[in-house]
Amino acid sequence: MNHNFFRLILLFTLFISFNAAGKERPPLVTKGTCDGLPQLEVKTAKGYCLGLVSEGFGFPRGLLPEENGDILVVDMGSWGKKKGSLWRIVKGKGKYSKVRLLTGLDRPHALVRDPRGRIYLGSADKISIVHFEKSGVKLIDVIGGTSPISSLPATGRHPLKQFAFDSVGNLFLNIGSASDNCEVEGESKKIARGSCKEAVGIEGRGTIRRYKVTQDGSFDSQWEVYASGLRNSMGLEFDKISGRLWQVENSRDSISDVAPHLDGALLPHDELNLISKDAHYGWPYCYDMGVPSPEYPTYDCSVTTKPRLLLPPHSAPLGISFVAGSNLPGDAKRGAFVHYMDTGLWDIESSFYLLMSKATLTEG
């Protein structure tokens, strides 16, 4: 089984019933079967079908397939605090059943396996190991919570945590911005702001932190800001072939409120970025391919790192999954799937963006 591909299909299957606010959409319509599952009546690219694995969640976010065919799911429940839960979708004969494992989680989003096979869950203010015991499931906090490492910022516009592990187990963690484009509450929108205070320093927002793994498998409490200028890295993934870290960026909103001559529906684009140590990717000073934001008209965007690819504007990419296998149809043998939340067009071709450009994925 190609777990990355399977995770992508399942993620869309779970999300399709809910919009960005977690409000219920019309009932799903199925007809026929897709790999033994009820097939959803949506348009797909040639060679694909979409099967319904499970439904009835409040606001599902992270997914992690297990070797036995079961799937772990974190359900945020809502944007309210401690409304989240952890589930196991159990594979049976011709169908799946749901088992709730934990409740009371605070805005959980990510489920990730490290190189040692341990499973980590990302809540708004902490990262925990999911520990399975005969008596049940418990979380062991490794960053924030009851751990000796400082809790994670969980305030503002982007409190959700996404993360990825490199080949030795170092943890790369999204710290989303507290604002849209560094506006200050109560301050009127204006041109020519100064520096963005929330994005400065070791505690800065709009960054990717690196927590180094120690010999005993825990993490060094002295994290570093690995990359900055990234408003909200809801997708982080290492390409296992090259070993490089890629990110999908949820770019700013409301640009036309500041600059009415710009079309806020078409600008700015969301982004695919190749992450390098100490690089700055522009937020909040620049957008798209190095265009100064209207609030920072004199900023020198030539010093920022440009996206590898511009994605559809305001599509809210929530993950990136690399594939390299012969079990995929068509030309999808080497590339990455990006899955979106808010295209407004609920079919596979508009909600999945297949990145197969060798130049995009393999150059420098």
C-alpha positions as CSV (number, residue, x, y, z in Angstrom):
1,M,0.0,0.0,0.0
2,N,1.2,3.5,-0.8
3,H,0.4,5.1,2.6
4,N,0.9,8.7,1.4
5,F,-1.5,8.2,-1.5
6,F,-4.0,6.4,0.7
7,R,-3.8,9.1,3.4
8,L,-4.6,11.8,0.7
9,I,-7.6,10.0,-0.6
10,L,-8.9,9.3,2.9
11,L,-8.3,12.9,4.0
12,F,-10.5,14.2,1.2
13,T,-13.2,11.5,1.9
14,L,-13.4,12.8,5.5
15,F,-13.2,16.5,4.8
16,I,-15.7,16.6,1.9
17,S,-18.7,16.6,4.3
18,F,-17.6,19.8,6.0
19,N,-16.6,23.3,5.1
20,A,-13.8,25.4,6.7
21,A,-16.1,26.4,9.6
22,G,-17.0,22.8,10.3
23,K,-20.6,23.3,9.1
24,E,-22.3,20.2,7.7
25,R,-22.7,19.9,4.0
26,P,-25.5,18.1,2.2
27,P,-25.4,14.3,2.6
28,L,-22.9,12.3,0.6
29,V,-24.3,10.5,-2.4
30,T,-22.8,7.1,-3.3
31,K,-23.3,4.8,-6.2
32,G,-21.5,1.6,-7.0
33,T,-18.2,0.7,-5.3
34,C,-14.6,1.9,-5.3
35,D,-12.1,-0.8,-4.2
36,G,-14.9,-2.5,-2.2
37,L,-16.2,0.8,-0.6
38,P,-19.2,2.9,-1.5
39,Q,-18.2,5.1,-4.3
40,L,-18.9,8.8,-4.1
41,E,-20.5,10.5,-7.0
42,V,-17.9,13.1,-7.7
43,K,-15.8,13.8,-10.8
44,T,-12.3,12.3,-10.6
45,A,-9.3,12.3,-12.8
46,K,-8.9,9.3,-15.1
47,G,-7.8,6.2,-13.3
48,Y,-9.1,7.3,-9.9
49,C,-12.2,6.8,-7.9
50,L,-13.3,8.0,-4.4
51,G,-14.5,5.5,-1.8
52,L,-16.3,6.4,1.4
53,V,-14.3,5.0,4.3
54,S,-16.0,6.7,7.3
55,E,-18.2,9.7,8.1
56,G,-20.0,11.4,11.0
57,F,-17.0,13.3,12.3
58,G,-17.2,16.9,13.5
59,F,-14.1,18.4,12.0
60,P,-11.5,15.7,11.1
61,R,-7.9,16.9,10.5
62,G,-5.0,14.5,10.8
63,L,-4.9,10.9,9.5
64,L,-2.4,8.1,9.9
65,P,-2.8,4.7,8.3
66,E,-1.5,1.7,10.3
67,E,0.2,-1.4,8.9
68,N,-2.9,-3.6,9.6
69,G,-5.2,-1.4,7.5
70,D,-6.7,0.6,10.4
71,I,-6.5,4.4,10.3
72,L,-6.0,6.8,13.2
73,V,-8.0,10.1,12.9
74,V,-7.9,13.2,15.0
75,D,-11.2,15.1,15.0
76,M,-10.8,18.8,16.1
77,G,-14.6,18.8,16.8
78,S,-14.8,22.6,16.4
79,W,-12.6,25.7,16.9
80,G,-13.5,25.7,20.6
81,K,-10.9,24.6,23.1
82,K,-10.7,20.9,24.2
83,K,-13.4,19.7,21.8
84,G,-11.1,17.3,20.0
85,S,-10.9,13.5,19.9
86,L,-8.7,10.7,18.7
87,W,-10.3,7.8,16.8
88,R,-9.4,4.5,15.3
89,I,-11.1,3.4,12.1
90,V,-11.0,-0.4,12.2
91,K,-10.9,-2.3,9.0
92,G,-13.3,-5.2,8.9
93,K,-14.8,-7.5,6.2
94,G,-16.0,-5.1,3.5
95,K,-16.4,-2.1,5.8
96,Y,-14.8,0.0,8.5
97,S,-16.0,0.8,12.1
98,K,-15.1,3.7,14.4
99,V,-13.7,3.5,17.9
100,R,-13.1,6.6,20.0
101,L,-9.8,6.5,21.9
102,L,-9.4,9.9,23.5
103,T,-11.5,13.0,24.1
104,G,-10.9,16.6,25.4
105,L,-8.0,17.3,23.0
106,D,-7.3,21.0,22.4
107,R,-7.6,21.7,18.7
108,P,-5.6,18.7,17.5
109,H,-4.5,18.7,13.9
110,A,-1.4,16.5,13.1
111,L,-0.7,12.8,13.5
112,V,2.9,11.9,12.4
113,R,5.1,8.8,12.8
114,D,8.8,9.4,13.5
115,P,11.7,7.3,12.1
116,R,11.5,5.0,15.1
117,G,7.8,4.3,14.5
118,R,6.5,6.3,17.4
119,I,3.2,8.2,16.8
120,Y,3.0,11.9,17.7
121,L,-0.1,14.0,18.0
122,G,0.0,17.8,17.6
123,S,-2.4,19.8,19.7
124,A,-2.6,23.6,19.7
125,D,-0.1,24.1,22.6
126,K,1.8,20.8,22.7
127,I,3.2,17.8,21.0
128,S,2.6,14.3,22.5
129,I,3.5,10.7,21.9
130,V,0.4,8.5,21.5
131,H,1.1,5.6,23.8
132,F,-1.0,2.4,23.5
133,E,-1.5,0.3,26.6
134,K,-3.7,-2.7,27.5
135,S,-5.8,-0.4,29.7
136,G,-6.2,2.2,27.0
137,V,-4.5,5.1,25.2
138,K,-2.6,7.9,26.9
139,L,-0.6,10.9,25.7
140,I,3.0,11.5,26.8
141,D,3.9,15.2,26.3
142,V,7.3,15.8,24.8
143,I,6.9,19.5,23.9
144,G,4.7,21.7,26.1
145,G,2.1,20.3,28.4
146,T,3.7,18.3,31.3
147,S,7.1,18.1,29.5
148,P,10.1,20.3,30.6
149,I,9.9,22.2,27.3
150,S,8.0,25.4,26.9
151,S,4.4,25.2,25.7
152,L,3.6,26.3,22.2
153,P,1.8,29.5,21.2
154,A,-1.9,28.7,20.8
155,T,-3.4,32.2,20.4
156,G,-4.4,34.2,17.4
157,R,-5.5,33.3,14.0
158,H,-3.4,30.2,13.3
159,P,-3.0,28.0,16.5
160,L,-2.9,24.6,14.7
161,K,0.3,22.7,14.7
162,Q,1.7,20.7,11.7
163,F,5.1,19.0,11.9
164,A,7.5,16.6,10.1
165,F,10.5,14.5,11.1
166,D,13.8,14.3,9.2
167,S,15.6,11.0,8.8
168,V,17.3,11.2,12.2
169,G,14.2,12.3,14.2
170,N,14.6,16.1,14.4
171,L,11.2,17.7,14.6
172,F,10.2,20.6,12.3
173,L,7.2,22.4,13.6
174,N,4.9,25.1,12.1
175,I,4.3,28.1,14.3
176,G,1.5,29.9,12.4
177,S,1.1,33.7,12.5
178,A,-1.2,35.2,15.1
179,S,-2.6,37.7,12.6
180,D,-3.5,37.8,8.9
181,N,-0.7,40.1,7.7
182,C,0.7,41.5,10.9
183,E,-2.1,43.9,11.6
184,V,-2.5,45.0,15.2
185,E,-6.0,44.7,16.7
186,G,-7.7,48.1,16.9
187,E,-5.3,49.7,14.4
188,S,-6.8,51.0,11.2
189,K,-5.5,49.5,8.0
190,K,-2.7,51.7,6.6
191,I,0.2,51.7,4.2
192,A,3.9,51.8,5.1
193,R,4.0,49.9,8.4
194,G,7.3,49.3,10.2
195,S,8.7,45.8,11.0
196,C,6.4,43.0,12.0
197,K,6.9,42.6,15.7
198,E,5.1,39.3,16.0
199,A,7.6,37.7,13.6
200,V,10.8,38.7,15.3
201,G,13.0,36.6,17.5
202,I,13.1,33.1,18.9
203,E,9.4,33.3,19.9
204,G,8.5,34.7,16.5
205,R,5.3,33.6,14.7
206,G,5.1,32.7,11.0
207,T,8.1,30.4,11.4
208,I,9.2,26.8,11.3
209,R,11.0,25.7,14.4
210,R,13.5,22.8,14.6
211,Y,13.7,20.8,17.8
212,K,16.8,18.6,17.8
213,V,16.3,15.0,19.0
214,T,18.6,13.9,21.8
215,Q,20.2,10.5,22.4
216,D,17.5,9.3,24.7
217,G,14.8,10.1,22.1
218,S,13.5,13.3,23.7
219,F,14.0,16.9,22.3
220,D,16.4,19.7,23.2
221,S,14.5,22.5,24.9
222,Q,16.6,25.1,23.0
223,W,14.8,25.1,19.7
224,E,15.9,27.2,16.7
225,V,14.0,29.1,14.1
226,Y,14.8,27.1,11.1
227,A,12.9,29.2,8.5
228,S,10.8,32.3,8.7
229,G,8.4,34.5,6.6
230,L,5.9,31.6,6.4
231,R,2.4,32.7,7.4
232,N,0.9,29.2,8.1
233,S,2.7,26.0,7.1
234,M,-0.3,23.6,7.2
235,G,1.6,21.1,5.0
236,L,5.1,20.0,5.9
237,E,6.7,16.9,4.4
238,F,10.1,15.5,3.6
239,D,10.7,14.1,0.2
240,K,12.1,10.7,1.2
241,I,14.2,10.4,-2.0
242,S,16.0,13.8,-1.8
243,G,15.6,14.3,1.9
244,R,14.5,17.9,1.5
245,L,11.7,19.6,3.4
246,W,8.7,21.1,1.4
247,Q,5.9,23.3,2.6
248,V,2.5,24.5,1.4
249,E,1.7,28.0,2.5
250,N,-1.7,29.4,3.4
251,S,-1.2,33.0,2.2
252,R,-2.8,36.2,3.5
253,D,-6.3,37.4,3.1
254,S,-8.0,40.8,2.6
255,I,-5.3,42.4,0.4
256,S,-8.0,44.5,-1.4
257,D,-9.0,46.0,2.0
258,V,-5.6,47.7,2.1
259,A,-5.1,48.2,-1.7
260,P,-8.5,48.4,-3.4
261,H,-6.9,48.2,-6.9
262,L,-5.9,44.6,-6.1
263,D,-8.4,41.8,-6.6
264,G,-8.6,40.1,-3.2
265,A,-10.3,37.0,-4.7
266,L,-7.3,36.4,-7.1
267,L,-4.4,37.6,-4.9
268,P,-2.3,36.5,-3.4
269,H,-1.7,32.9,-4.4
270,D,-1.0,30.1,-2.0
271,E,2.4,28.6,-2.4
272,L,4.7,25.5,-2.6
273,N,8.0,26.2,-1.0
274,L,11.3,24.3,-0.7
275,I,12.5,25.0,2.8
276,S,16.1,25.9,3.5
277,K,17.8,26.8,6.8
278,D,17.7,30.5,7.7
279,A,15.7,31.4,4.6
280,H,13.0,34.1,4.8
281,Y,10.0,33.5,2.5
282,G,8.4,36.9,2.5
283,W,5.5,37.0,4.9
284,P,4.2,39.6,5.7
285,Y,6.4,41.9,3.6
286,C,6.0,40.2,0.2
287,Y,3.6,37.9,-1.7
288,D,3.6,35.8,-4.8
289,M,6.9,35.9,-6.6
290,G,8.4,38.7,-4.5
291,V,5.8,41.5,-4.9
292,P,5.9,44.0,-2.0
293,S,2.8,43.9,0.2
294,P,0.8,47.1,0.1
295,E,1.6,47.7,3.8
296,Y,5.3,47.5,3.1
297,P,5.6,49.1,-0.3
298,T,9.4,49.9,0.0
299,Y,10.5,46.4,1.3
300,D,13.2,44.8,-0.8
301,C,11.7,41.5,-1.7
302,S,14.8,40.4,-3.6
303,V,16.2,39.3,-0.3
304,T,13.4,36.8,0.2
305,T,13.2,33.2,-1.1
306,K,10.6,32.8,-3.8
307,P,8.0,30.0,-4.0
308,R,8.8,27.0,-6.2
309,L,5.2,27.1,-7.4
310,L,2.2,29.3,-7.0
311,L,-1.0,27.4,-6.0
312,P,-4.6,28.5,-6.6
313,P,-5.4,31.7,-4.5
314,H,-7.1,31.1,-1.1
315,S,-7.4,27.4,-1.7
316,A,-6.1,26.7,1.8
317,P,-3.6,23.8,1.2
318,L,-3.7,21.6,4.3
319,G,-1.1,19.0,3.3
320,I,1.5,17.7,0.9
321,S,2.1,14.0,0.2
322,F,5.0,12.7,-1.9
323,V,4.5,9.6,-4.0
324,A,7.0,7.4,-5.8
325,G,5.4,4.2,-6.9
326,S,4.1,2.2,-9.8
327,N,0.7,1.5,-8.4
328,L,-0.7,5.0,-9.4
329,P,-2.5,5.5,-12.6
330,G,-1.4,7.6,-15.6
331,D,1.8,9.6,-15.2
332,A,1.7,9.9,-11.4
333,K,4.9,8.0,-10.8
334,R,7.0,10.7,-9.2
335,G,5.6,13.8,-7.7
336,A,3.5,15.2,-4.9
337,F,-0.2,15.6,-4.1
338,V,-1.3,18.8,-2.5
339,H,-4.8,18.6,-0.9
340,Y,-6.9,21.7,-0.4
341,M,-9.7,22.8,1.9
342,D,-11.5,25.7,0.2
343,T,-11.6,25.4,-3.5
344,G,-15.4,25.7,-3.5
345,L,-15.4,23.1,-6.3
346,W,-15.9,19.7,-4.9
347,D,-14.4,17.4,-7.4
348,I,-11.0,15.7,-7.5
349,E,-9.5,17.6,-10.3
350,S,-10.0,21.0,-8.6
351,S,-9.3,19.8,-5.1
352,F,-6.1,17.9,-5.8
353,Y,-3.1,19.5,-7.5
354,L,-0.6,17.0,-8.8
355,L,2.9,18.3,-9.0
356,M,4.8,16.2,-11.5
357,S,7.3,18.8,-12.8
358,K,10.8,17.4,-12.6
359,A,12.2,20.9,-12.5
360,T,10.0,21.8,-9.5
361,L,10.8,18.8,-7.5
362,T,14.4,18.0,-8.4
363,E,16.3,21.2,-9.2
364,G,18.6,22.7,-6.4
